[in-house]
C-alpha cells in the first residue's frame, strides 16, 4: 500500500478571511476547536500590530515564531515544538512540527507541516486545513506499524483527515453559532 503524505479538507464559514486567520493563527486558542490540541505556549512572542485585539494578549503570529503545542488523545498526552513558516493575514498560516516529547519536546526531527488557507467566497470564506507527513525518511513498513499503534489501526493520513474534519466543523460552529 502506497503511503499518503498529505491530506486536506475545506469548509465554508460565514466570516471574513482576516477574522478567521486571526483565530487560527492565535495558536493559544487552537484547543477551542481541535479534537487533540489543548492550546499552546508561544516561546519567543513578540508583539505586533493587532495584539490589543487578541484575547489574552497573544502576540500576532510571524514567520519564525516558536511555540509548544499541548496535545491529548485518550489518556496519552504529548507536547510538540513548532515553528511558524507562513503568516499572511487573511490568506495563509502554516507551521512545521519539529520536536515531540511527553512534557518537553526533546525528540527532534521532521514530523509534520500544518497549513491553513483562507479564500473569500461571496459572503463566506473557504478555510482549507492541510496536514503533510514530513517523516519521509521513515521506511514505509516502520511508518505503517507506528501509525497503526498510535491511531488505533489507521494510517496517520486517515487519522488526520478525520481530525481535520472535526476541527473545521467545530470552528464553523464556534464562528457562526
N, CA and C atoms as a LAMMPS dump frame, in Angstrom:
ITEM: TIMESTEP
0
ITEM: NUMBER OF ATOMS
531
ITEM: BOX BOUNDS ff ff ff
-5.0000000000000000e+02 5.0000000000000000e+02
-5.0000000000000000e+02 5.0000000000000000e+02
-5.0000000000000000e+02 5.0000000000000000e+02
ITEM: ATOMS id mol type element x y z
1 1 1 N 0.843 -1.18 0
2 1 2 C 0 0 0
3 1 3 C 0.894 1.251 0
4 2 1 N 0.598 2.16 -0.92
5 2 2 C 1.364 3.398 -1.03
6 2 3 C 0.998 4.343 0.122
7 3 1 N 2.003 5.008 0.654
8 3 2 C 1.803 5.938 1.761
9 3 3 C 1.263 7.266 1.263
10 4 1 N 0.294 7.806 1.98
11 4 2 C -0.249 9.127 1.675
12 4 3 C 0.468 10.141 2.558
13 5 1 N 1.069 11.149 1.947
14 5 2 C 1.857 12.128 2.696
15 5 3 C 1.122 13.437 2.956
16 6 1 N -0.063 13.604 2.375
17 6 2 C -0.795 14.856 2.606
18 6 3 C -2.292 14.615 2.523
19 7 1 N -3.014 15.235 3.464
20 7 2 C -4.469 15.255 3.417
21 7 3 C -4.933 16.685 3.642
22 8 1 N -6.088 16.995 3.085
23 8 2 C -6.597 18.359 3.123
24 8 3 C -8.111 18.322 3.085
25 9 1 N -8.741 19.214 3.824
26 9 2 C -10.2 19.344 3.831
27 9 3 C -10.53 20.829 3.839
28 10 1 N -11.699 21.176 3.292
29 10 2 C -12.155 22.572 3.262
30 10 3 C -13.575 22.668 3.787
31 11 1 N -13.92 23.883 4.235
32 11 2 C -15.269 24.169 4.696
33 11 3 C -15.556 25.646 4.431
34 12 1 N -16.809 25.959 4.169
35 12 2 C -17.228 27.357 4.018
36 12 3 C -17.748 27.86 5.353
37 13 1 N -17.286 29.045 5.766
38 13 2 C -17.683 29.64 7.039
39 13 3 C -18.132 31.074 6.778
40 14 1 N -19.262 31.453 7.386
41 14 2 C -19.776 32.823 7.243
42 14 3 C -18.969 33.78 8.116
43 15 1 N -17.847 34.215 7.568
44 15 2 C -16.966 35.177 8.237
45 15 3 C -15.949 35.624 7.197
46 16 1 N -15.274 36.728 7.482
47 16 2 C -14.28 37.231 6.54
48 16 3 C -12.944 36.509 6.751
49 17 1 N -12.114 36.452 5.712
50 17 2 C -10.83 35.733 5.807
51 17 3 C -9.921 36.235 6.923
52 18 1 N -9.874 37.546 7.15
53 18 2 C -8.967 38.079 8.169
54 18 3 C -9.363 37.624 9.573
55 19 1 N -10.655 37.671 9.905
56 19 2 C -11.058 37.264 11.26
57 19 3 C -10.817 35.771 11.48
58 20 1 N -10.988 34.953 10.438
59 20 2 C -10.708 33.519 10.57
60 20 3 C -9.208 33.273 10.706
61 21 1 N -8.41 33.991 9.938
62 21 2 C -6.954 33.9 10.068
63 21 3 C -6.528 34.252 11.495
64 22 1 N -7.097 35.323 12.046
65 22 2 C -6.715 35.755 13.395
66 22 3 C -7.015 34.679 14.438
67 23 1 N -8.128 33.984 14.287
68 23 2 C -8.448 32.895 15.221
69 23 3 C -7.446 31.755 15.099
70 24 1 N -7.238 31.302 13.869
71 24 2 C -6.367 30.143 13.643
72 24 3 C -4.915 30.457 13.993
73 25 1 N -4.446 31.634 13.642
74 25 2 C -3.039 31.959 13.871
75 25 3 C -2.73 32.266 15.334
76 26 1 N -3.753 32.418 16.153
77 26 2 C -3.542 32.538 17.604
78 26 3 C -3.477 31.119 18.147
79 27 1 N -2.289 30.535 18.113
80 27 2 C -2.116 29.123 18.452
81 27 3 C -2.511 28.804 19.888
82 28 1 N -2.59 29.807 20.75
83 28 2 C -3.02 29.564 22.127
84 28 3 C -4.496 29.17 22.182
85 29 1 N -5.246 29.425 21.104
86 29 2 C -6.684 29.137 21.062
87 29 3 C -7.044 27.859 20.309
88 30 1 N -6.072 27.191 19.699
89 30 2 C -6.377 26.027 18.859
90 30 3 C -7.158 24.949 19.616
91 31 1 N -6.944 24.837 20.9
92 31 2 C -7.662 23.845 21.699
93 31 3 C -9.158 24.073 21.751
94 32 1 N -9.632 25.243 21.337
95 32 2 C -11.07 25.528 21.34
96 32 3 C -11.812 24.73 20.282
97 33 1 N -11.119 24.293 19.231
98 33 2 C -11.819 23.553 18.177
99 33 3 C -11.133 22.257 17.756
100 34 1 N -9.886 22.052 18.098
101 34 2 C -9.178 20.826 17.72
102 34 3 C -9.566 19.663 18.634
103 35 1 N -9.739 18.45 18.091
104 35 2 C -10.072 17.308 18.938
105 35 3 C -8.897 16.798 19.775
106 36 1 N -7.665 17.19 19.444
107 36 2 C -6.491 16.724 20.192
108 36 3 C -5.707 17.833 20.869
109 37 1 N -5.662 19.002 20.287
110 37 2 C -4.827 20.074 20.811
111 37 3 C -5.497 20.741 22.006
112 38 1 N -4.704 21.045 23.017
113 38 2 C -5.201 21.699 24.225
114 38 3 C -4.779 23.16 24.31
115 39 1 N -4.101 23.638 23.281
116 39 2 C -3.601 25.015 23.285
117 39 3 C -2.094 25.009 23.114
118 40 1 N -1.493 26.189 23.239
119 40 2 C -0.061 26.303 23.008
120 40 3 C 0.534 27.418 23.845
121 41 1 N 1.838 27.338 23.991
122 41 2 C 2.621 28.375 24.658
123 41 3 C 3.62 28.913 23.649
124 42 1 N 3.578 30.22 23.42
125 42 2 C 4.495 30.853 22.481
126 42 3 C 5.792 31.152 23.217
127 43 1 N 6.925 30.751 22.619
128 43 2 C 8.226 30.917 23.273
129 43 3 C 8.854 32.269 23.046
130 44 1 N 8.927 32.663 21.803
131 44 2 C 9.619 33.912 21.502
132 44 3 C 8.612 34.947 21.03
133 45 1 N 7.538 35.072 21.807
134 45 2 C 6.48 36.002 21.443
135 45 3 C 7.004 37.413 21.309
136 46 1 N 6.565 38.057 20.263
137 46 2 C 6.902 39.463 20.099
138 46 3 C 5.606 40.141 19.708
139 47 1 N 5.403 41.301 20.175
140 47 2 C 4.154 41.975 19.866
141 47 3 C 4.216 42.586 18.489
142 48 1 N 3.061 42.702 17.895
143 48 2 C 2.956 43.308 16.573
144 48 3 C 1.614 43.989 16.472
145 49 1 N 1.313 44.561 15.317
146 49 2 C 0.023 45.226 15.184
147 49 3 C -1.09 44.208 15.367
148 50 1 N -2.172 44.629 15.967
149 50 2 C -3.311 43.75 16.175
150 50 3 C -3.311 43.041 17.513
151 51 1 N -2.234 43.138 18.294
152 51 2 C -2.161 42.416 19.563
153 51 3 C -3.234 42.841 20.547
154 52 1 N -3.571 44.112 20.555
155 52 2 C -4.532 44.597 21.546
156 52 3 C -5.881 43.919 21.39
157 53 1 N -6.203 43.484 20.183
158 53 2 C -7.483 42.835 19.963
159 53 3 C -7.485 41.352 20.248
160 54 1 N -6.362 40.777 20.554
161 54 2 C -6.275 39.355 20.818
162 54 3 C -6.648 39.057 22.255
163 55 1 N -7.47 38.04 22.453
164 55 2 C -7.801 37.627 23.804
165 55 3 C -6.535 37.117 24.477
166 56 1 N -6.35 37.465 25.725
167 56 2 C -5.191 37.012 26.467
168 56 3 C -3.906 37.694 26.045
169 57 1 N -3.99 38.672 25.138
170 57 2 C -2.813 39.414 24.741
171 57 3 C -1.801 38.612 23.946
172 58 1 N -2.244 37.561 23.245
173 58 2 C -1.311 36.743 22.47
174 58 3 C -0.66 37.576 21.38
175 59 1 N 0.596 37.292 21.126
176 59 2 C 1.329 38.008 20.092
177 59 3 C 0.813 37.62 18.72
178 60 1 N 0.84 38.569 17.806
179 60 2 C 0.471 38.284 16.418
180 60 3 C 1.491 37.309 15.84
181 61 1 N 1.004 36.299 15.131
182 61 2 C 1.892 35.288 14.558
183 61 3 C 2.831 35.906 13.53
184 62 1 N 4.043 35.377 13.457
185 62 2 C 5.021 35.835 12.476
186 62 3 C 5.913 34.656 12.1
187 63 1 N 6.467 34.704 10.913
188 63 2 C 7.367 33.655 10.448
189 63 3 C 8.558 33.579 11.402
190 64 1 N 8.844 32.384 11.877
191 64 2 C 9.927 32.173 12.836
192 64 3 C 9.443 32.043 14.267
193 65 1 N 8.187 32.392 14.532
194 65 2 C 7.644 32.265 15.888
195 65 3 C 7.656 30.787 16.295
196 66 1 N 8.143 30.503 17.499
197 66 2 C 8.229 29.139 18.016
198 66 3 C 7.211 28.969 19.121
199 67 1 N 6.517 27.837 19.089
200 67 2 C 5.547 27.547 20.148
201 67 3 C 5.525 26.056 20.444
202 68 1 N 5.086 25.733 21.665
203 68 2 C 4.87 24.343 22.056
204 68 3 C 3.374 24.097 22.11
205 69 1 N 2.934 23.073 21.393
206 69 2 C 1.528 22.688 21.407
207 69 3 C 1.325 21.526 22.36
208 70 1 N 0.321 21.644 23.224
209 70 2 C -0.031 20.559 24.144
210 70 3 C -1.16 19.754 23.512
211 71 1 N -1.002 18.427 23.529
212 71 2 C -1.952 17.549 22.854
213 71 3 C -2.343 16.386 23.748
214 72 1 N -3.536 15.837 23.485
215 72 2 C -4.001 14.69 24.249
216 72 3 C -4.897 13.836 23.367
217 73 1 N -4.659 12.529 23.417
218 73 2 C -5.501 11.553 22.729
219 73 3 C -5.781 10.463 23.743
220 74 1 N -7.046 10.362 24.163
221 74 2 C -7.369 9.404 25.22
222 74 3 C -6.651 9.801 26.492
223 75 1 N -5.946 8.857 27.078
224 75 2 C -5.213 9.171 28.325
225 75 3 C -3.758 9.553 28.077
226 76 1 N -3.35 9.594 26.793
227 76 2 C -1.972 9.925 26.447
228 76 3 C -1.842 11.393 26.056
229 77 1 N -0.828 12.05 26.624
230 77 2 C -0.561 13.44 26.299
231 77 3 C 0.865 13.609 25.801
232 78 1 N 1.087 14.629 24.991
233 78 2 C 2.418 14.92 24.478
234 78 3 C 2.499 16.397 24.108
235 79 1 N 3.72 16.854 23.938
236 79 2 C 3.985 18.243 23.575
237 79 3 C 4.818 18.266 22.301
238 80 1 N 4.474 19.183 21.413
239 80 2 C 5.229 19.343 20.171
240 80 3 C 5.861 20.733 20.123
241 81 1 N 7.025 20.826 19.535
242 81 2 C 7.665 22.121 19.285
243 81 3 C 7.441 22.452 17.819
244 82 1 N 6.967 23.668 17.57
245 82 2 C 6.581 24.067 16.217
246 82 3 C 7.162 25.438 15.891
247 83 1 N 7.368 25.665 14.598
248 83 2 C 7.836 26.963 14.121
249 83 3 C 6.946 27.42 12.975
250 84 1 N 6.471 28.657 13.065
251 84 2 C 5.607 29.234 12.036
252 84 3 C 6.439 29.464 10.77
253 85 1 N 5.904 28.99 9.635
254 85 2 C 6.596 29.118 8.351
255 85 3 C 5.864 30.055 7.387
256 86 1 N 4.611 30.373 7.677
257 86 2 C 3.841 31.315 6.854
258 86 3 C 2.86 32.041 7.753
259 87 1 N 2.816 33.355 7.63
260 87 2 C 1.896 34.18 8.424
261 87 3 C 1.456 35.354 7.548
262 88 1 N 0.491 35.075 6.666
263 88 2 C -0.021 36.065 5.723
264 88 3 C -1.467 36.374 6.104
265 89 1 N -1.699 37.429 6.893
266 89 2 C -3.035 37.717 7.406
267 89 3 C -4.124 37.66 6.331
268 90 1 N -5.157 36.878 6.641
269 90 2 C -6.287 36.736 5.744
270 90 3 C -6.057 35.803 4.575
271 91 1 N -4.851 35.243 4.457
272 91 2 C -4.533 34.373 3.307
273 91 3 C -4.023 32.995 3.707
274 92 1 N -2.981 32.964 4.568
275 92 2 C -2.325 31.691 4.823
276 92 3 C -1.586 31.703 6.152
277 93 1 N -1.682 30.571 6.867
278 93 2 C -0.937 30.374 8.106
279 93 3 C -0.425 28.941 8.099
280 94 1 N 0.868 28.742 8.395
281 94 2 C 1.441 27.398 8.386
282 94 3 C 2.54 27.287 9.434
283 95 1 N 2.744 26.046 9.891
284 95 2 C 3.838 25.782 10.824
285 95 3 C 4.334 24.355 10.654
286 96 1 N 5.605 24.167 11.009
287 96 2 C 6.235 22.846 10.979
288 96 3 C 6.374 22.345 12.408
289 97 1 N 6.086 21.061 12.59
290 97 2 C 6.302 20.371 13.861
291 97 3 C 7.661 19.689 13.744
292 98 1 N 8.583 20.043 14.658
293 98 2 C 9.949 19.536 14.514
294 98 3 C 10.53 18.928 15.773
295 99 1 N 9.722 18.758 16.808
296 99 2 C 10.174 18.051 18.013
297 99 3 C 8.944 17.587 18.777
298 100 1 N 9.107 16.511 19.544
299 100 2 C 7.994 15.93 20.281
300 100 3 C 8.52 15.313 21.568
301 101 1 N 7.677 15.259 22.584
302 101 2 C 8.031 14.627 23.851
303 101 3 C 6.832 14.594 24.762
304 102 1 N 6.941 13.848 25.847
305 102 2 C 5.82 13.722 26.775
306 102 3 C 5.437 15.099 27.342
307 103 1 N 6.345 15.739 28.037
308 103 2 C 6.087 17.084 28.566
309 103 3 C 6.981 18.122 27.922
310 104 1 N 8.197 17.709 27.601
311 104 2 C 9.163 18.594 26.955
312 104 3 C 9.521 17.967 25.608
313 105 1 N 9.383 18.703 24.511
314 105 2 C 9.669 18.137 23.188
315 105 3 C 11.169 18.009 22.924
316 106 1 N 11.734 16.872 23.32
317 106 2 C 13.176 16.656 23.203
318 106 3 C 13.571 15.863 21.961
319 107 1 N 12.66 15.019 21.455
320 107 2 C 12.966 14.2 20.287
321 107 3 C 12.769 15.05 19.041
322 108 1 N 13.884 15.366 18.368
323 108 2 C 13.838 16.274 17.217
324 108 3 C 13.795 15.499 15.907
325 109 1 N 13.137 16.104 14.933
326 109 2 C 13.085 15.512 13.612
327 109 3 C 11.954 16.139 12.811
328 110 1 N 11.914 15.815 11.549
329 110 2 C 10.83 16.289 10.692
330 110 3 C 9.598 15.448 10.997
331 111 1 N 8.546 16.099 11.459
332 111 2 C 7.355 15.362 11.879
333 111 3 C 6.172 15.671 10.967
334 112 1 N 5.769 16.934 10.902
335 112 2 C 4.592 17.281 10.092
336 112 3 C 4.575 18.774 9.804
337 113 1 N 3.795 19.136 8.791
338 113 2 C 3.524 20.533 8.479
339 113 3 C 2.016 20.71 8.449
340 114 1 N 1.549 21.752 9.107
341 114 2 C 0.123 22.1 9.114
342 114 3 C -0.032 23.431 8.387
343 115 1 N -1.051 23.533 7.544
344 115 2 C -1.288 24.765 6.794
345 115 3 C -2.78 25.062 6.724
346 116 1 N -3.086 26.345 6.823
347 116 2 C -4.464 26.833 6.727
348 116 3 C -4.48 27.927 5.668
349 117 1 N -5.41 27.818 4.724
350 117 2 C -5.558 28.879 3.73
351 117 3 C -6.98 29.417 3.808
352 118 1 N -7.124 30.682 3.432
353 118 2 C -8.395 31.4 3.557
354 118 3 C -8.692 32.066 2.221
355 119 1 N -9.862 31.751 1.652
356 119 2 C -10.239 32.269 0.344
357 119 3 C -11.669 32.795 0.399
358 120 1 N -11.831 34.082 0.108
359 120 2 C -13.167 34.689 0.105
360 120 3 C -14.035 34.003 -0.936
361 121 1 N -15.295 33.741 -0.554
362 121 2 C -16.276 33.1 -1.447
363 121 3 C -17.63 33.74 -1.165
364 122 1 N -17.945 34.804 -1.902
365 122 2 C -19.162 35.606 -1.665
366 122 3 C -19.146 36.142 -0.242
367 123 1 N -20.144 35.782 0.571
368 123 2 C -20.226 36.286 1.946
369 123 3 C -19.574 35.326 2.936
370 124 1 N -18.859 34.328 2.414
371 124 2 C -18.224 33.32 3.261
372 124 3 C -16.732 33.251 2.953
373 125 1 N -16.061 32.41 3.698
374 125 2 C -14.649 32.137 3.436
375 125 3 C -14.459 30.628 3.385
376 126 1 N -13.731 30.188 2.36
377 126 2 C -13.348 28.774 2.281
378 126 3 C -12.071 28.626 3.091
379 127 1 N -12.155 27.854 4.174
380 127 2 C -10.992 27.568 5.002
381 127 3 C -10.53 26.157 4.643
382 128 1 N -9.266 26.053 4.274
383 128 2 C -8.689 24.753 3.941
384 128 3 C -7.591 24.447 4.946
385 129 1 N -7.694 23.301 5.585
386 129 2 C -6.669 22.839 6.526
387 129 3 C -5.967 21.648 5.891
388 130 1 N -4.639 21.683 5.893
389 130 2 C -3.844 20.616 5.291
390 130 3 C -2.813 20.108 6.286
391 131 1 N -2.605 18.808 6.246
392 131 2 C -1.572 18.151 7.049
393 131 3 C -0.648 17.42 6.104
394 132 1 N 0.668 17.628 6.273
395 132 2 C 1.669 16.937 5.464
396 132 3 C 2.566 16.134 6.394
397 133 1 N 2.72 14.864 6.076
398 133 2 C 3.593 13.97 6.83
399 133 3 C 5.028 14.233 6.388
400 134 1 N 5.831 14.795 7.281
401 134 2 C 7.214 15.117 6.953
402 134 3 C 8.187 13.995 7.315
403 135 1 N 7.662 12.836 7.706
404 135 2 C 8.505 11.697 8.077
405 135 3 C 8.921 10.921 6.818
406 136 1 N 9.411 11.603 5.82
407 136 2 C 9.761 10.987 4.53
408 136 3 C 10.896 9.981 4.654
409 137 1 N 11.779 10.176 5.609
410 137 2 C 12.924 9.275 5.753
411 137 3 C 12.535 7.945 6.403
412 138 1 N 11.339 7.891 6.999
413 138 2 C 10.917 6.651 7.644
414 138 3 C 10.598 5.61 6.58
415 139 1 N 11.077 4.386 6.717
416 139 2 C 10.644 3.328 5.799
417 139 3 C 9.133 3.112 5.932
418 140 1 N 8.479 2.787 4.826
419 140 2 C 7.026 2.623 4.835
420 140 3 C 6.553 1.612 5.872
421 141 1 N 7.241 0.493 6.01
422 141 2 C 6.838 -0.539 6.964
423 141 3 C 6.883 -0.009 8.397
424 142 1 N 7.928 0.72 8.733
425 142 2 C 8.049 1.3 10.072
426 142 3 C 6.939 2.33 10.305
427 143 1 N 6.703 3.193 9.334
428 143 2 C 5.666 4.219 9.468
429 143 3 C 4.295 3.575 9.634
430 144 1 N 3.986 2.559 8.826
431 144 2 C 2.679 1.888 8.938
432 144 3 C 2.495 1.251 10.304
433 145 1 N 3.544 0.608 10.811
434 145 2 C 3.46 -0.023 12.134
435 145 3 C 3.267 1 13.242
436 146 1 N 4.074 2.043 13.211
437 146 2 C 3.953 3.105 14.216
438 146 3 C 2.568 3.747 14.156
439 147 1 N 2.132 4.089 12.957
440 147 2 C 0.828 4.738 12.78
441 147 3 C -0.302 3.876 13.328
442 148 1 N -0.259 2.581 13.033
443 148 2 C -1.324 1.675 13.49
444 148 3 C -1.401 1.639 15.01
445 149 1 N -0.256 1.671 15.669
446 149 2 C -0.238 1.636 17.137
447 149 3 C -0.821 2.92 17.727
448 150 1 N -0.409 4.076 17.219
449 150 2 C -0.812 5.342 17.838
450 150 3 C -2.164 5.874 17.351
451 151 1 N -2.718 5.287 16.287
452 151 2 C -4.018 5.773 15.791
453 151 3 C -5.127 4.728 15.884
454 152 1 N -4.839 3.598 16.496
455 152 2 C -5.867 2.575 16.612
456 152 3 C -6.088 1.794 15.328
457 153 1 N -5.036 1.599 14.542
458 153 2 C -5.125 0.762 13.364
459 153 3 C -5.188 1.489 12.032
460 154 1 N -5.172 2.806 12.055
461 154 2 C -5.239 3.57 10.804
462 154 3 C -3.87 4.145 10.442
463 155 1 N -3.782 4.688 9.238
464 155 2 C -2.587 5.442 8.874
465 155 3 C -2.756 6.854 9.449
466 156 1 N -1.651 7.585 9.561
467 156 2 C -1.766 8.967 10.03
468 156 3 C -2.597 9.803 9.072
469 157 1 N -2.49 9.544 7.783
470 157 2 C -3.279 10.3 6.807
471 157 3 C -4.773 10.101 7.054
472 158 1 N -5.207 8.864 7.261
473 158 2 C -6.623 8.598 7.55
474 158 3 C -7.033 9.267 8.857
475 159 1 N -6.199 9.13 9.864
476 159 2 C -6.499 9.69 11.182
477 159 3 C -6.588 11.211 11.125
478 160 1 N -5.605 11.85 10.467
479 160 2 C -5.6 13.311 10.404
480 160 3 C -6.752 13.846 9.557
481 161 1 N -7.16 13.125 8.549
482 161 2 C -8.311 13.555 7.754
483 161 3 C -9.545 13.685 8.646
484 162 1 N -9.754 12.712 9.515
485 162 2 C -10.872 12.786 10.461
486 162 3 C -10.73 13.936 11.437
487 163 1 N -9.521 14.142 11.954
488 163 2 C -9.281 15.253 12.882
489 163 3 C -9.514 16.602 12.208
490 164 1 N -9.069 16.735 10.964
491 164 2 C -9.25 17.987 10.234
492 164 3 C -10.738 18.277 10.056
493 165 1 N -11.511 17.277 9.667
494 165 2 C -12.96 17.463 9.502
495 165 3 C -13.601 17.929 10.805
496 166 1 N -13.219 17.296 11.921
497 166 2 C -13.763 17.696 13.235
498 166 3 C -13.359 19.128 13.582
499 167 1 N -12.099 19.465 13.361
500 167 2 C -11.609 20.811 13.666
501 167 3 C -12.382 21.863 12.874
502 168 1 N -12.528 21.643 11.574
503 168 2 C -13.214 22.63 10.729
504 168 3 C -14.697 22.771 11.1
505 169 1 N -15.358 21.661 11.403
506 169 2 C -16.779 21.721 11.812
507 169 3 C -16.925 22.458 13.146
508 170 1 N -16.019 22.211 14.078
509 170 2 C -16.086 22.889 15.368
510 170 3 C -15.777 24.373 15.222
511 171 1 N -14.802 24.72 14.372
512 171 2 C -14.501 26.124 14.098
513 171 3 C -15.704 26.829 13.496
514 172 1 N -16.327 26.199 12.537
515 172 2 C -17.522 26.771 11.884
516 172 3 C -18.617 27.018 12.914
517 173 1 N -18.878 26.043 13.767
518 173 2 C -19.921 26.188 14.802
519 173 3 C -19.577 27.315 15.762
520 174 1 N -18.295 27.436 16.131
521 174 2 C -17.886 28.497 17.057
522 174 3 C -18.044 29.869 16.435
523 175 1 N -17.731 29.994 15.159
524 175 2 C -17.785 31.29 14.49
525 175 3 C -19.228 31.671 14.151
526 176 1 N -19.985 30.713 13.647
527 176 2 C -21.341 31.011 13.197
528 176 3 C -22.402 30.889 14.288
529 177 1 N -22.036 30.2 15.389
530 177 2 C -23.013 29.954 16.449
531 177 3 C -23.227 31.138 17.306
